Each structure stands twice: as structure tokens, then as C-alpha cells.
Amino acid sequence: MSHVEASGQPWHRYQIEWNLESLMFPVLTSRGLSQSAFEIENEAYKTSISREEYNAACNPPTSSVEPPESALAALATPAPEANDRESSPGITIGDYHDCHYIASGVTAAVYRAQARALKVIVETHNIEPHSPQREAKMLASLRASNAPNIIPLLETFRDPQTQNFVLLSRPALGVRHEARTQKVLEVGTGVYRAPETLFGDRAYGPGIDLWASGTTLAECFLRRPLFDSPPAHEDGSQLGLVLSLFQTLGTPTPATWPEARAFRTPPFEMYRVFEGRVAREGWEGLVPGAEGGWRGLVEGMVRFESGWRVTAGEALEFPRMKGEAET
């Protein structure tokens, strides 16, 4: 049976045309962008006979596990409008009172409770490979380092269990870790994701954090994200982000992104080549509100080649990071 709606046209035709005509490059397969998500979507595409069946296949029902009462209370309270956030009385979440809604993501809603930020996890189905417990442990380890540039973690919940520890053949006990070349690709948030994670590079390193820092710094001056991307739960969100990267920075080449030649999904065989706003306007036009020192730091962080981005140590040596005045 063909995928046809009442109009007589395949319902998924419009999605394909959007990918080809708007993005102007071949459809990228599960070899690169978020492999598990693409496998699910492709299977749904092949077997569904209506848009409703396709949506149901891509969004399986949640488990029967009940979310915490605090999360239910947060969900039951509609998010106030932006201009009402400060004037609203706020809600109570666990031990926190007068909590004001800020924004929502794929798996969590963020609230402000006076001087604290609360991340309320509201997704109740399996969200592997993401793990809130693992994230909490990472934050706790950063607190133990007493680094001067890290805001301390005030509270955390621990979740020690047997599957989080590994006993090797020798008498040695350690925590589980991933091989350097087997890291998950679904890392980072929306418009702050580094390009190597979008093209199947499982051997990424600290450079993804420098990229995210650069895009965040640019947003401080622009008052909007440096790149555009549909919400993560929408179809084609990663392809939309790739399009924005290329339109802004220009389509990469083996000369501008050497490491990408080894990616499972190299970005060099596109139907259309974008010159990029940087080539036309320079970084002065891309981040017009930033002083030269800050603008140079953004430029040093937001580069396709991860090895060419400034390191964290180098970033701290920038005069503006030391509090020195613009010369």
C-alpha cells in the first residue's frame, strides 16, 4: 500500500522536498546524524501508511513509571508569558518555593528559584544515552576540584548502583567509561552543538565545549543564538542546524576542515555551496555588538576544525578574560 493521503499525494513527499530544496544537499543517512533516531524514523517512513502512524512510530508511548510529584506539579502549572514571569507568584517544586518558569527543552524545564536555577526533568520514558544521574555525578566532581571559574553545585542526589561500577579481571574497581572512539553523538544542546557531532565523529574531544562556549559568548552580544535550528523534537532539526552553520560560516572544504575527511559522514559532497556571512561581512558584521577583544575570542572558538579552536587555557589568556580594558 502506498503512502497516500486523501489529497492523492504521498504525505511524506513534502518532507523530502523540504530536505532537498531548502537544505540543497543529499539526505544524510543514519551513518552520521544521530544514528538511532534516523533508524527509527526510516523504519517508520517505510512502514507507515499515514502521517498519524508515522508520528506514533517516531514517538513511542512513555513508560508506566510515574514522574516525581514535584515534576507533575511543574507540568500542571502552565508556563507564564515572558512578561509575567517576575510578577507571577511562582510555584513550589520540592524544597524550593517561588519558582518561576524560564524555558523548556526536550527532557527538562528550567525554573528560577531566587538565586538558584532548577532543572526539572519531566521526560518519563527511556532517554538513553542521556543520564541525569551521570550528569549530577559529573557536576559533583567539578565541585570537588574547587576551580575558581566554576559556580559550585549547591545540592545533588546520588544514585549508586551496581551497573555503574565495573570490576575488571584483575582486582581493580573503577567506574564505567566509554572508549574514545565510541562516544555518543547526541551530545550538546540545539544551536550550541559542535559540528563534528553532527557528522558522525565519535572521537570528539574538549573542542566541543569550546565551540559551545564561543556560540554562547556570541549570543551574549547578539541577544539571540548565533545559529538557527528547529526545536530538537521536530523532524529535521539537525539538518536545519547544519544548514545554518553553512549559511553563516560557509560550506566547509577539506582545506578548512581537514579532520572531517575521516568522518563517517563527510560534509564535502553537497549540492550547493554557501559562501557564508563571515566571508561577506566578517566577524564584525556577524557579532556587531562585541568589542574587538571579545569578537576575537568568539572567532577563535567557533571554527570547524576542532584542533584550530583556542583551548580553555588560551582563552583565559585573552585580555578581556583577565578584566583588562580594550586597547
FILO-682517 format. One line per field, with one value per residue (C-alpha): y, x negated, z negated; residue number from 1. Coordinates in nm, 2 decimals. Each point is the difference from the previous one (the first is absolute). Example, Ala and Ser with C-alpha at 12.3 -4.5 7.8 and 13.67 -1.06 7.14 Angstrom:
% FILO-682517
yy c(-0.45:0.34)
xx c(-1.23:-0.14)
zz c(-0.78:0.07)
num c(1:2)
This chain:
% FILO-682517
yy c(0.00:0.34:0.29:0.21:0.24:0.11:0.26:-0.28:0.12:-0.19:0.17:-0.03:0.16:0.34:-0.09:-0.14:0.32:0.21:-0.19:0.02:0.35:0.19:-0.18:-0.06:-0.31:-0.37:-0.16:-0.10:-0.36:-0.16:-0.04:0.35:0.21:-0.16:-0.36:-0.15:0.28:-0.04:-0.37:0.05:0.26:-0.19:-0.31:0.21:0.15:-0.34:-0.16:0.28:0.06:0.34:0.30:-0.12:-0.34:0.16:0.24:-0.29:-0.21:0.28:0.09:-0.33:0.02:0.08:-0.26:-0.05:0.15:0.29:0.32:0.17:0.20:0.32:-0.06:-0.07:0.32:0.19:-0.15:0.07:0.37:0.17:0.19:0.38:0.25:0.16:0.33:-0.17:-0.21:0.25:0.11:-0.35:-0.15:-0.30:-0.37:-0.24:-0.28:-0.23:0.21:0.30:0.28:0.29:-0.18:0.19:-0.18:0.10:-0.24:-0.36:-0.25:-0.36:-0.16:0.27:0.34:0.27:0.21:0.28:-0.02:0.32:-0.04:-0.36:-0.16:-0.32:-0.25:-0.21:-0.32:-0.08:-0.27:-0.34:-0.24:-0.14:0.29:-0.20:0.08:0.30:-0.05:0.26:-0.20:0.00:0.37:0.06:-0.20:0.19:0.33:-0.13:-0.09:0.35:0.14:-0.21:0.16:0.35:0.17:0.38:0.03:-0.26:0.09:-0.25:-0.27:0.07:-0.32:-0.34:-0.34:-0.31:-0.32:-0.27:-0.34:-0.31:0.08:0.32:-0.19:-0.24:-0.27:-0.09:-0.34:0.13:0.11:0.35:0.19:0.31:0.19:-0.08:0.21:0.01:-0.08:0.32:-0.10:-0.12:0.31:0.09:0.25:0.15:0.24:0.37:0.21:0.12:0.31:-0.05:-0.34:-0.03:-0.10:-0.31:-0.16:0.06:-0.19:-0.32:0.07:-0.22:0.09:0.36:0.17:0.32:0.21:-0.05:0.19:0.28:0.02:0.02:0.27:0.21:-0.02:0.08:0.31:0.12:-0.03:0.23:0.28:-0.10:-0.06:-0.30:-0.33:0.03:-0.29:-0.11:-0.34:-0.13:-0.15:-0.33:-0.19:0.11:-0.20:0.13:0.20:-0.11:0.06:0.35:0.07:-0.13:0.24:0.29:-0.08:-0.01:0.32:0.18:-0.13:-0.12:-0.36:-0.17:-0.15:-0.25:0.30:0.18:-0.32:-0.27:-0.23:-0.04:-0.21:-0.29:0.04:-0.27:0.27:0.26:0.33:0.07:-0.15:0.25:0.11:0.37:0.19:0.30:0.28:0.09:0.32:0.00:0.03:0.28:0.20:-0.12:-0.07:0.37:-0.04:-0.33:0.12:0.38:0.07:-0.15:0.18:-0.11:-0.21:-0.19:-0.04:-0.15:-0.25:-0.10:-0.04:-0.21:-0.24:-0.03:-0.19:-0.32:-0.16:-0.09:0.01:0.36:0.12:0.18:-0.22:0.08:0.11:0.23:0.15:0.10:0.19:0.23:0.35:0.04:-0.33:0.15:0.31:0.22:0.30:0.00:0.16)
xx c(0.00:-0.14:-0.04:0.29:0.24:0.34:-0.16:-0.16:-0.35:-0.25:0.01:-0.38:-0.07:0.00:-0.26:-0.23:0.05:-0.08:-0.33:-0.11:0.12:-0.06:-0.32:-0.13:-0.21:0.07:0.20:-0.25:0.04:-0.03:-0.37:-0.05:0.27:0.14:0.00:0.27:0.24:-0.05:0.06:0.33:0.11:-0.10:0.19:0.30:-0.03:0.00:0.29:0.24:0.30:0.11:-0.15:0.16:-0.17:-0.33:0.03:0.09:-0.29:-0.25:0.14:0.06:0.22:-0.17:-0.06:0.23:-0.26:0.16:-0.20:-0.08:0.29:-0.21:-0.03:0.37:0.07:-0.23:0.17:0.35:-0.08:0.01:-0.31:0.06:-0.06:-0.35:0.12:0.19:-0.28:-0.11:0.35:0.14:0.00:-0.20:0.04:-0.15:-0.23:-0.12:-0.18:-0.01:0.26:0.09:-0.13:0.05:0.00:-0.28:-0.01:0.05:-0.22:0.06:-0.02:0.01:0.15:-0.21:0.12:-0.15:0.03:-0.15:-0.38:0.03:0.08:0.20:0.00:0.31:-0.02:0.35:-0.06:0.11:-0.10:-0.34:-0.23:-0.32:-0.28:0.07:-0.01:0.10:-0.18:-0.32:0.02:0.05:-0.31:-0.20:0.11:-0.08:-0.36:-0.04:0.10:-0.28:-0.26:0.06:-0.08:0.04:0.20:0.27:0.31:0.04:0.27:0.21:0.20:0.00:0.17:-0.22:0.10:-0.27:0.10:-0.18:0.02:-0.19:-0.31:-0.23:-0.22:-0.29:-0.16:-0.28:0.09:0.08:0.33:0.09:0.29:0.12:-0.13:0.03:-0.27:-0.14:0.14:0.34:0.15:0.36:0.09:0.30:-0.21:0.06:0.32:0.15:-0.17:-0.31:-0.09:-0.35:0.00:-0.21:0.28:0.24:-0.21:-0.07:-0.33:0.00:-0.35:0.08:-0.19:0.01:0.04:0.38:0.01:-0.21:0.24:0.30:-0.18:-0.06:0.36:0.12:-0.23:0.12:0.36:-0.08:-0.06:0.26:0.28:0.09:-0.18:-0.28:0.15:0.36:0.15:0.35:0.09:-0.17:0.32:0.10:-0.09:-0.31:-0.13:-0.36:0.01:0.14:-0.30:-0.24:0.16:-0.04:-0.37:-0.08:0.20:-0.18:-0.36:0.00:0.01:-0.32:-0.26:-0.28:-0.23:0.22:0.10:-0.28:0.11:0.35:-0.15:-0.01:0.35:0.26:0.21:-0.24:0.17:-0.17:0.24:0.29:0.21:-0.04:-0.30:0.07:-0.24:0.09:0.07:-0.35:-0.15:0.24:0.02:-0.30:0.04:0.06:0.33:0.08:-0.04:0.04:0.06:-0.33:-0.32:-0.31:-0.14:0.33:0.06:-0.35:0.08:0.32:-0.18:-0.27:0.26:0.25:-0.21:0.09:-0.34:0.00:-0.38:-0.01:0.23:-0.16:-0.04:0.15:-0.34:-0.06:0.35:-0.09:-0.30:0.22:-0.03:0.38:0.01:-0.25:0.21:-0.23:0.14:0.03:-0.30)
zz c(0.00:0.09:-0.24:0.13:-0.17:0.11:0.23:0.20:-0.07:-0.22:-0.34:-0.04:0.34:-0.16:-0.26:0.28:0.21:-0.31:-0.06:0.37:0.09:-0.32:-0.11:0.35:-0.08:0.00:-0.28:-0.26:-0.13:-0.34:0.05:-0.14:-0.15:-0.31:0.12:-0.23:0.08:0.37:-0.02:-0.18:0.24:0.31:-0.12:-0.07:0.35:0.17:-0.20:-0.07:0.22:-0.15:-0.18:-0.32:0.01:0.08:-0.30:-0.22:0.11:-0.05:-0.34:-0.19:-0.31:-0.33:-0.26:-0.30:-0.24:-0.18:-0.01:-0.33:-0.16:0.04:0.37:0.03:-0.18:0.23:0.30:-0.13:-0.03:0.34:0.10:-0.05:0.27:0.01:-0.14:-0.28:-0.14:-0.26:-0.10:-0.04:-0.35:0.11:-0.09:-0.25:0.14:-0.28:-0.26:0.22:-0.01:0.22:0.31:0.33:0.34:0.24:0.29:0.10:0.19:0.13:-0.34:-0.26:-0.10:-0.16:-0.29:-0.20:-0.37:-0.14:0.04:0.13:0.33:-0.01:0.29:-0.04:0.20:0.14:0.25:-0.14:0.28:0.07:0.11:0.06:0.06:-0.22:-0.38:-0.25:-0.27:0.19:0.06:-0.37:-0.08:0.25:-0.16:-0.34:0.11:0.13:-0.34:-0.16:0.23:-0.15:0.33:-0.03:0.33:-0.09:-0.19:-0.28:0.01:-0.31:-0.01:0.17:-0.02:0.01:0.17:-0.07:0.15:0.12:0.37:-0.05:-0.11:0.19:-0.16:0.24:0.03:-0.22:-0.35:0.10:-0.04:0.21:0.14:0.35:0.29:0.38:0.25:0.16:0.34:-0.13:-0.15:0.05:0.26:-0.17:-0.21:-0.04:0.03:0.32:0.14:-0.22:0.14:0.16:0.37:-0.05:-0.20:0.29:0.25:-0.19:-0.17:-0.31:-0.09:-0.08:-0.29:-0.21:0.31:-0.01:-0.33:0.15:0.30:-0.24:-0.21:0.32:0.11:-0.35:-0.01:0.34:-0.13:-0.29:0.25:0.26:-0.25:0.22:0.10:0.25:0.20:0.07:-0.06:-0.03:-0.34:-0.07:0.00:0.35:0.31:0.18:-0.30:0.05:0.38:-0.07:-0.23:0.26:0.26:-0.24:-0.07:0.37:0.07:-0.28:0.02:0.36:0.13:-0.13:0.23:-0.06:-0.04:-0.26:-0.19:0.05:-0.28:0.17:0.28:-0.25:-0.12:0.08:0.16:0.16:0.07:0.34:0.25:-0.02:0.29:-0.08:-0.14:-0.23:-0.01:-0.36:-0.18:-0.15:0.35:0.10:-0.33:-0.21:-0.37:-0.05:0.19:-0.16:-0.36:0.03:-0.37:-0.11:-0.06:0.19:-0.29:-0.06:0.37:0.05:-0.28:0.17:0.33:-0.16:-0.15:0.28:0.27:0.18:-0.06:-0.37:-0.02:0.12:-0.28:-0.29:-0.30:-0.34:-0.12:0.29:-0.04:-0.36:0.13:0.22:-0.15:-0.04:-0.20:-0.23:-0.05:0.19:0.19:0.38:0.16)
num c(1:2:3:4:5:6:7:8:9:10:11:12:13:14:15:16:17:18:19:20:21:22:23:24:25:26:27:28:29:30:31:32:33:34:35:36:37:38:39:40:41:42:43:44:45:46:47:48:49:50:51:52:53:54:55:56:57:58:59:60:61:62:63:64:65:66:67:68:69:70:71:72:73:74:75:76:77:78:79:80:81:82:83:84:85:86:87:88:89:90:91:92:93:94:95:96:97:98:99:100:101:102:103:104:105:106:107:108:109:110:111:112:113:114:115:116:117:118:119:120:121:122:123:124:125:126:127:128:129:130:131:132:133:134:135:136:137:138:139:140:141:142:143:144:145:146:147:148:149:150:151:152:153:154:155:156:157:158:159:160:161:162:163:164:165:166:167:168:169:170:171:172:173:174:175:176:177:178:179:180:181:182:183:184:185:186:187:188:189:190:191:192:193:194:195:196:197:198:199:200:201:202:203:204:205:206:207:208:209:210:211:212:213:214:215:216:217:218:219:220:221:222:223:224:225:226:227:228:229:230:231:232:233:234:235:236:237:238:239:240:241:242:243:244:245:246:247:248:249:250:251:252:253:254:255:256:257:258:259:260:261:262:263:264:265:266:267:268:269:270:271:272:273:274:275:276:277:278:279:280:281:282:283:284:285:286:287:288:289:290:291:292:293:294:295:296:297:298:299:300:301:302:303:304:305:306:307:308:309:310:311:312:313:314:315:316:317:318:319:320:321:322:323:324:325:326:327)
